[in-house]
């Protein structure tokens, strides 16, 4: 008797915990006896290639991978099936809608359902494919924690831990040299990593996208720190932060198939602004970049990712398609993908966490 098949893929940026989700799905599927788990390499690109890059996933292949960063299925943030890049004869590139072909290819494999592990962009693609009749389940993955419908995405807390460890290391060098240290963290349009890191590390200033900053207010807070005789200060800034009446520091990517603007470098821009505004302290910048995405996931993310994997497969068993696994109020549940992507998960500037940060002296530059 032929086994029923579920296809698993990891899309978007890499993230600590991806392998733990894959392992959770495979181990849960094994207990059902009549199910086979397949994996598409580099998100849906594996299905679209000729020949297809689709592999069988079993317990031997996934043994012990929950402690490893990255993803054994590889990943990509290029290759949106609704805007698929095609090389023209003249050497240029155009895009076409290949979603119909993708669905037919998936069906040709005998696949009954797809589990898409990805962030905001990946789940938007999932919802559009579901609307076209594909049986699909979403798993929320992103270090940015910017997906609504879940209290936390896996990978976020590991990114915060990495950023906090880095912050702690900068404290000693700042103190030794009487410097202002600016540390830039990821997060795109959301300030979750910056906010959590600032609270955990004890920053004097935290600049996030949700609260545009006044550079003079930042200088004022730094001067206050030095006037108190502390002799050094720390700023955590999210890559998507911007000054009042200013723009986000970003550039259009020239990479084929990459749809997002490339963020990064706001730490250096802030450094220049501080000097122009009269900050006399010695300033140094650190951009953590992709170190936040890699390495071993912390225990919380391994557990959350494993639970997400188990729940995702159980949603397949129940035929609950068009849903995304969710962590709500300490419970593993599910919401519709449509609900999860309806609004971006910004930091609420009136939340208790922001108010608490202000109450202990953290300035948001406003």
CORRA-V378420 format. One record per residue. N is the residue number from 1. RES is the residue in one letter. PSI is psi in degrees with one decimal (none if undefined). Layout:
n->N res->RES psi->PSI
n->N res->RES psi->PSI
This chain:
n->1 res->X psi->129.2
n->2 res->X psi->140.8
n->3 res->X psi->151.9
n->4 res->X psi->147.5
n->5 res->X psi->139.5
n->6 res->X psi->136.9
n->7 res->X psi->130.4
n->8 res->X psi->141.7
n->9 res->X psi->154.3
n->10 res->X psi->122.9
n->11 res->X psi->162.6
n->12 res->X psi->-159.0
n->13 res->X psi->155.5
n->14 res->X psi->162.9
n->15 res->X psi->134.9
n->16 res->X psi->124.9
n->17 res->X psi->-9.9
n->18 res->X psi->-45.3
n->19 res->X psi->-32.3
n->20 res->X psi->-35.5
n->21 res->X psi->-48.0
n->22 res->X psi->-47.0
n->23 res->X psi->-42.2
n->24 res->X psi->-40.9
n->25 res->X psi->-47.4
n->26 res->X psi->-45.1
n->27 res->X psi->-37.5
n->28 res->X psi->-38.3
n->29 res->X psi->-34.3
n->30 res->X psi->-33.3
n->31 res->X psi->-11.1
n->32 res->X psi->-11.5
n->33 res->X psi->-43.9
n->34 res->X psi->19.3
n->35 res->X psi->145.2
n->36 res->X psi->136.4
n->37 res->X psi->126.0
n->38 res->X psi->155.4
n->39 res->X psi->132.4
n->40 res->X psi->127.9
n->41 res->X psi->136.4
n->42 res->X psi->61.5
n->43 res->X psi->-135.1
n->44 res->X psi->-8.4
n->45 res->X psi->-34.6
n->46 res->X psi->-37.5
n->47 res->X psi->-35.5
n->48 res->X psi->-15.3
n->49 res->X psi->160.1
n->50 res->X psi->110.3
n->51 res->X psi->162.5
n->52 res->X psi->144.9
n->53 res->X psi->77.1
n->54 res->X psi->127.5
n->55 res->X psi->156.8
n->56 res->X psi->133.7
n->57 res->X psi->126.5
n->58 res->X psi->177.3
n->59 res->X psi->-36.1
n->60 res->X psi->-42.8
n->61 res->X psi->-31.3
n->62 res->X psi->2.3
n->63 res->X psi->125.5
n->64 res->X psi->2.2
n->65 res->X psi->-11.4
n->66 res->X psi->-18.6
n->67 res->X psi->-3.9
n->68 res->X psi->142.2
n->69 res->X psi->178.3
n->70 res->X psi->-157.8
n->71 res->X psi->132.8
n->72 res->X psi->-16.3
n->73 res->X psi->1.0
n->74 res->X psi->168.2
n->75 res->X psi->166.8
n->76 res->X psi->149.9
n->77 res->X psi->26.3
n->78 res->X psi->147.8
n->79 res->X psi->31.1
n->80 res->X psi->118.6
n->81 res->X psi->-20.0
n->82 res->X psi->-10.3
n->83 res->X psi->55.8
n->84 res->X psi->128.0
n->85 res->X psi->133.6
n->86 res->X psi->128.9
n->87 res->X psi->125.5
n->88 res->X psi->163.9
n->89 res->X psi->-30.5
n->90 res->X psi->5.5
n->91 res->X psi->-6.5
n->92 res->X psi->176.4
n->93 res->X psi->143.7
n->94 res->X psi->175.9
n->95 res->X psi->148.7
n->96 res->X psi->159.4
n->97 res->X psi->110.9
n->98 res->X psi->18.3
n->99 res->X psi->-39.3
n->100 res->X psi->-43.7
n->101 res->X psi->-40.0
n->102 res->X psi->-47.5
n->103 res->X psi->-41.3
n->104 res->X psi->-39.7
n->105 res->X psi->-40.7
n->106 res->X psi->-42.7
n->107 res->X psi->-34.2
n->108 res->X psi->-21.2
n->109 res->X psi->-7.0
n->110 res->X psi->20.1
n->111 res->X psi->131.4
n->112 res->X psi->-30.3
n->113 res->X psi->157.1
n->114 res->X psi->137.2
n->115 res->X psi->112.9
n->116 res->X psi->115.0
n->117 res->X psi->110.0
n->118 res->X psi->175.1
n->119 res->X psi->-152.6
n->120 res->X psi->-50.1
n->121 res->X psi->-43.7
n->122 res->X psi->-39.4
n->123 res->X psi->-25.8
n->124 res->X psi->-38.6
n->125 res->X psi->-40.9
n->126 res->X psi->-44.5
n->127 res->X psi->-40.4
n->128 res->X psi->-37.2
n->129 res->X psi->-37.3
n->130 res->X psi->-39.5
n->131 res->X psi->-22.6
n->132 res->X psi->8.1
n->133 res->X psi->4.1
n->134 res->X psi->130.9
n->135 res->X psi->107.6
n->136 res->X psi->145.0
n->137 res->X psi->138.0
n->138 res->X psi->147.0
n->139 res->X psi->122.0
n->140 res->X psi->112.7
n->141 res->X psi->122.4
n->142 res->X psi->137.9
n->143 res->X psi->-18.5
n->144 res->X psi->-18.2
n->145 res->X psi->35.7
n->146 res->X psi->14.7
n->147 res->X psi->125.5
n->148 res->X psi->165.0
n->149 res->X psi->-4.5
n->150 res->X psi->141.5
n->151 res->X psi->-37.5
n->152 res->X psi->145.4
n->153 res->X psi->148.2
n->154 res->X psi->149.0
n->155 res->X psi->-27.9
n->156 res->X psi->-49.3
n->157 res->X psi->-31.2
n->158 res->X psi->-42.1
n->159 res->X psi->-40.9
n->160 res->X psi->-40.0
n->161 res->X psi->-42.5
n->162 res->X psi->-43.8
n->163 res->X psi->-39.2
n->164 res->X psi->-41.3
n->165 res->X psi->-41.2
n->166 res->X psi->-41.4
n->167 res->X psi->-46.1
n->168 res->X psi->-37.5
n->169 res->X psi->-30.8
n->170 res->X psi->-21.0
n->171 res->X psi->-45.1
n->172 res->X psi->-37.7
n->173 res->X psi->-34.3
n->174 res->X psi->-44.6
n->175 res->X psi->-39.3
n->176 res->X psi->-33.5
n->177 res->X psi->4.5
n->178 res->X psi->42.9
n->179 res->X psi->162.4
n->180 res->X psi->121.4
n->181 res->X psi->125.9
n->182 res->X psi->122.7
n->183 res->X psi->120.0
n->184 res->X psi->130.6
n->185 res->X psi->166.0
n->186 res->X psi->-173.0
n->187 res->X psi->-10.7
n->188 res->X psi->-121.6
n->189 res->X psi->2.6
n->190 res->X psi->144.5
n->191 res->X psi->22.6
n->192 res->X psi->-45.4
n->193 res->X psi->-44.7
n->194 res->X psi->-45.4
n->195 res->X psi->-48.2
n->196 res->X psi->-39.5
n->197 res->X psi->-41.0
n->198 res->X psi->-41.1
n->199 res->X psi->-43.3
n->200 res->X psi->-37.2
n->201 res->X psi->-24.7
n->202 res->X psi->43.3
n->203 res->X psi->153.8
n->204 res->X psi->-31.0
n->205 res->X psi->137.4
n->206 res->X psi->117.8
n->207 res->X psi->121.5
n->208 res->X psi->158.8
n->209 res->X psi->-32.3
n->210 res->X psi->-17.3
n->211 res->X psi->88.8
n->212 res->X psi->139.8
n->213 res->X psi->154.1
n->214 res->X psi->117.0
n->215 res->X psi->-31.4
n->216 res->X psi->-32.8
n->217 res->X psi->-36.7
n->218 res->X psi->-45.2
n->219 res->X psi->-40.3
n->220 res->X psi->-43.8
n->221 res->X psi->-38.7
n->222 res->X psi->-42.5
n->223 res->X psi->-38.1
n->224 res->X psi->-41.6
n->225 res->X psi->-46.1
n->226 res->X psi->-36.7
n->227 res->X psi->-26.6
n->228 res->X psi->-1.1
n->229 res->X psi->13.5
n->230 res->X psi->-38.7
n->231 res->X psi->-0.3
n->232 res->X psi->162.5
n->233 res->X psi->160.4
n->234 res->X psi->138.5
n->235 res->X psi->129.8
n->236 res->X psi->126.1
n->237 res->X psi->132.3
n->238 res->X psi->145.7
n->239 res->X psi->-22.3
n->240 res->X psi->7.1
n->241 res->X psi->152.6
n->242 res->X psi->153.5
n->243 res->X psi->161.5
n->244 res->X psi->135.4
n->245 res->X psi->21.7
n->246 res->X psi->179.9
n->247 res->X psi->159.4
n->248 res->X psi->141.0
n->249 res->X psi->102.7
n->250 res->X psi->160.3
n->251 res->X psi->147.3
n->252 res->X psi->133.1
n->253 res->X psi->143.2
n->254 res->X psi->9.7
n->255 res->X psi->130.1
n->256 res->X psi->125.7
n->257 res->X psi->-7.3
n->258 res->X psi->114.6
n->259 res->X psi->-22.2
n->260 res->X psi->154.6
n->261 res->X psi->148.6
n->262 res->X psi->116.7
n->263 res->X psi->161.3
n->264 res->X psi->144.8
n->265 res->X psi->1.1
n->266 res->X psi->-24.4
n->267 res->X psi->-41.6
n->268 res->X psi->-36.8
n->269 res->X psi->-43.6
n->270 res->X psi->-41.5
n->271 res->X psi->-44.2
n->272 res->X psi->-41.0
n->273 res->X psi->-39.5
n->274 res->X psi->-43.1
n->275 res->X psi->-40.6
n->276 res->X psi->-29.1
n->277 res->X psi->1.0
n->278 res->X psi->10.9
n->279 res->X psi->119.4
n->280 res->X psi->-9.9
n->281 res->X psi->154.2
n->282 res->X psi->130.2
n->283 res->X psi->138.7
n->284 res->X psi->151.2
n->285 res->X psi->141.5
n->286 res->X psi->124.5
n->287 res->X psi->110.2
n->288 res->X psi->-36.9
n->289 res->X psi->-137.2
n->290 res->X psi->-2.3
n->291 res->X psi->-25.5
n->292 res->X psi->-18.4
n->293 res->X psi->-18.8
n->294 res->X psi->-179.5
n->295 res->X psi->-175.9
n->296 res->X psi->128.5
n->297 res->X psi->144.0
n->298 res->X psi->168.0
n->299 res->X psi->-43.4
n->300 res->X psi->-46.7
n->301 res->X psi->-33.3
n->302 res->X psi->-43.4
n->303 res->X psi->-49.0
n->304 res->X psi->-44.4
n->305 res->X psi->-39.9
n->306 res->X psi->-44.9
n->307 res->X psi->-38.4
n->308 res->X psi->-42.0
n->309 res->X psi->-45.0
n->310 res->X psi->-46.6
n->311 res->X psi->-38.7
n->312 res->X psi->-43.9
n->313 res->X psi->-36.1
n->314 res->X psi->-31.6
n->315 res->X psi->-35.2
n->316 res->X psi->-45.3
n->317 res->X psi->-35.7
n->318 res->X psi->-6.3
n->319 res->X psi->25.1
n->320 res->X psi->67.7
n->321 res->X psi->160.9
n->322 res->X psi->12.7
n->323 res->X psi->155.7
n->324 res->X psi->134.4
n->325 res->X psi->145.8
n->326 res->X psi->149.2
n->327 res->X psi->106.2
n->328 res->X psi->124.4
n->329 res->X psi->45.8
n->330 res->X psi->24.1
n->331 res->X psi->142.8
n->332 res->X psi->116.8
n->333 res->X psi->-155.7
n->334 res->X psi->148.6
n->335 res->X psi->164.4
n->336 res->X psi->144.1
n->337 res->X psi->-37.2
n->338 res->X psi->-42.2
n->339 res->X psi->-39.3
n->340 res->X psi->-31.2
n->341 res->X psi->2.1
n->342 res->X psi->-40.5
n->343 res->X psi->150.1
n->344 res->X psi->141.1
n->345 res->X psi->79.8
n->346 res->X psi->159.5
n->347 res->X psi->129.7
n->348 res->X psi->115.1
n->349 res->X psi->-11.9
n->350 res->X psi->9.9
n->351 res->X psi->163.0
n->352 res->X psi->-35.6
n->353 res->X psi->-43.9
n->354 res->X psi->-42.2
n->355 res->X psi->-39.1
n->356 res->X psi->-40.6
n->357 res->X psi->-44.3
n->358 res->X psi->-39.9
n->359 res->X psi->-22.1
n->360 res->X psi->13.3
n->361 res->X psi->4.5
n->362 res->X psi->128.0
n->363 res->X psi->138.7
n->364 res->X psi->11.1
n->365 res->X psi->17.8
n->366 res->X psi->none
